[in-house]
């Protein structure tokens, strides 16, 4: 059987086409799932390596980590302030509703 015949058979029959599409979707899903697992393991190993360097006192690593932590702190301050305001407003609403 030639590949063009197989292709025409799959395209010509909706049941075969649905099965082929399902198999392709499952294949892509499993590949993405494996890639994500590998990515998480690699990121965990990199984080462990940076942690070891940080606690051993590598000057460049300490400077880099401190810069990253400062940038995260700057980015989180507005978010935390906004969240605090929202929580305060929600607390006031709950208090006013419970008094009634």
Secondary structure as the mmCIF struct_conf table of DSSP 4:
data_model
#
loop_
_struct_conf.conf_type_id
_struct_conf.id
_struct_conf.beg_label_comp_id
_struct_conf.beg_label_asym_id
_struct_conf.beg_label_seq_id
_struct_conf.end_label_comp_id
_struct_conf.end_label_asym_id
_struct_conf.end_label_seq_id
HELX_RH_AL_P HELX_RH_AL_P1 UNK A 3 UNK A 12
HELX_RH_AL_P HELX_RH_AL_P2 UNK A 14 UNK A 56
TURN_TY1_P TURN_TY1_P1 UNK A 57 UNK A 57
HELX_RH_AL_P HELX_RH_AL_P3 UNK A 59 UNK A 99
#
